[in-house]
């Protein structure tokens, strides 16, 4: 049998050789190398594998560079370079004496006593234990996602949360959301579908893609997919013939939608589709509506009103719709007052137009994950210049700096393509009143578009210094990427951790009569239930 060599790129000496569960490691070898296909690395973890022929998309076959690194006495073997999804099972954060290390699936979590821990404080702790490594990393508060989900249940109980897998592919995040039976997963391709099917049952998976093909539809029968969103007659026919067990939602493009890429059919086309569905017996159960990132509360209320009219139209065509799906909901999080006003208004509007029999869901992925992740990158270079060239303002005197950091738009800052603009600050606070300078943060590739932050104003930074980027949970960790993904260090408060573990155990070993749907708070109408995972601090740090 032909032998295959897997190389997992790592910059940490405590890396343990761990390949995908499909493969069994028969030997481990450590070697040193300065570069691998242009990416600087400190260490290569090598494992000789007797592998199955099928390979994941995240594995790159590079046999032509094998001989430049290693010499084997036997015949040449295949070479694979695999960038694994982040996992603190091999990047375990060093803890203080009162901390404990717990397992959550295949991952390790640092469980801390006491009250809420500032993620910047945790990032400083991790950076201080990296043994001179300067590679970027995330820290994740694993209970922050559950906190957001419970808050949403309280202030907007009519909305069922839908999570877009493309928003963040972290495995711990996926497991936490999977443990909440009222959360659906939205996928756009086969890779995301495979990932979602590993965590939840098919009935909770929704396939929505701008490029929905017959091949993708056929693959839903392999992995299982409860609902498919369509926008054309051809897609309706394809789903009816290739995935007859899946429910169908018809996407409708409203006239006032400000989405960058229009998605859905027109109202006139919807009438034709609903008539065809009734004629052939397709399982059309609802509609999907999407606005855009610049939508106002008034726009959302108008959308709910229009959805009611569309339901009435379908009823006149003898089709009884019972599901209403909304695309990305931009929920304000600047302060608790705006959050409560937005959600309560949405909830009242839904209840006014739709009875409890209608299942209403919305994509709230960004709301759930944004605050849970904090990113740290390192300054790897800087260039001094006149401040006016950075600000494009001739009245700005003094000097400014262009700082280069070791993560960019081809990595964690791909979120900028989704209209998310991160802001950084030095991880180590200034001890003295140092002068502030304008600066720009660019990525490692030196491409014109590789800009992490266009303009900042802070003290002069040193090469080798850490930058911290808060609220970096959305569109920063892909499900599958050809670029290395920074490791994630997970942490949790002890009291909240026990609740998460109980929820995880109950889902995997359900007791008779156990109902996992809904909040740990018990009565979802009361946010002050002391038995809640987060008690009276339900809205803390939203």
C-alpha positions, 0 to 999 in steps of 0.5 A: 500500500502506498504510504502517505506523509501528513505534515501539520504546521504548528508553532508550538513545541507542545504540539501533539501529533493528532491527525483526523479521526479517519487516520491512525498514526503509526510513527511520529518524527520531529524535524526543523525547517525555516519555510514551507511553501512561503509560510514561516514556521518554527516546527513541523509535526510529522506523522507517517500514516497508512491512510484511506484514499479519500482526503478532505478539502483542507489537505493539499497534495504537494508531492513535488516538494517532498524531496527538498525536505526529507529523504526516505530510504524506501520509495517516495511517499505522498505529502499532505499539508493540512491546516487543522481547525483551531483546537486548544486540545493541543494549545492548552492555556497554562492556568493558575493554581485555582484554574482547572482544565476540563474537556468539552468534546475533543477540546480543552477548556480552562475553567476559572473561578469568580465572576466575569473575566475580561477577554483582554485580561485572558488574552494577556494571560495567554500571551504571557505563556506562549514562550516567545511565540508571536503567532496570532491567536484567539481567546473565546469565552465559551459561555458568552454564546449561551448568554446571548442565546438565552437573552434573545429567548427572553426578549424575543421569544417568537424568534427561533435562532438560525446560525449560519455555519459560514459565520464561524466554524469553531468546533466548540461553538458548533457544539454549544449551539448544537446542544440547544435544540431550538437552534437551526444551522444554515449551510451554503455548500457541501463542506458546511453541510458535512460539518453541520450534519456531524453536530445536529439532526437533519431536521435542523439544517437549512440549505440556503445558497446563492449558487444552488446547484443540482449536485448540491441538492443531490448531496443533501440526501447523503448528509441529510437536510431538513429544509432547502431555500429556492428562488427559481422554478428549476430549483423547485423542480430539482429539489422535488425530484432529487430531495423529495423529503426536504421541506422547501422555502421560497426566497422572495426579494422585496423591493426595499431590500438593500442586500448587496447581492439580491436573493429571491424571486419577485412577488409575481414569480412567487405566485407562479412557483406556489401554483406549480408547487401545489400542482406537482405536490412539492413540500413548500412550507414557507418563505424566506425574506432578507433585507440587508445590513443597513436596514432599520427597525421600520424596515424589519416591521414592514417586512413582517407585514409583507410576509403576512400578505404573502401568507394570505396570497399563498392561502388563496392558492390553496397552499398553507404556509407555516414557516417564516424565515428571515435572513441576517438580522442586524440586532443593535448591541450598543446598549441594553436599551436599544437591544430590548426596544428592537427585539420587543418591537419585532416580537410584538409585530410578529405576534400581531400578524402571526399566530403561534402555529407559524414557526418564525426563524432569523439568522442571528449568528453575528449577534451570538458570536461577535463578542465571544471571540477576541483576537491577538496579533503581533506587530512584525514591522513598522514604517514611519512617515508624515501623519498627513499621508496616513490621515489624508489631511494636510493639517495633521502635523507630526509623524505617523506609522504604518504597522504590519501585523501577522494576520490579514484579510486572507485570514481572520480579517476576511470579516472586512469583506462582510462590512465588519471593521475591527479596531485594535489597541495595544494589549499591554496598557501604557504605563506613562502618558505617551504621545499618541500617533496616527497609524495604519495596520496592514496585513502580512501579504503587502497587497493593497487590499490587505488592510486590517485597520485603516486608521488608528491613534495610539502610542508608538508601537514596538515590533514584537508587541501584541495588538488585541482586537475585540469582538472578532467572532463573526466571519473570522474562522472559516469552516475550511480554509487554505490558510492557517487558522490561529489557535483558539484558547477557550475559557469559562467561569466555573458556575456557567461551565457546570450548566454547559456540561449538564446541557451537553450531557443531557443532549447526548444521554437524554432522560425520559421526558427531558425537554431541551428546547428553550432556556435554562432559565425555566420560564422564558418570560422572566429574566430574573430567574435565579436558576438561570445559567447567568442569573440576574446578569442576563444582559451583562456584556451584550 
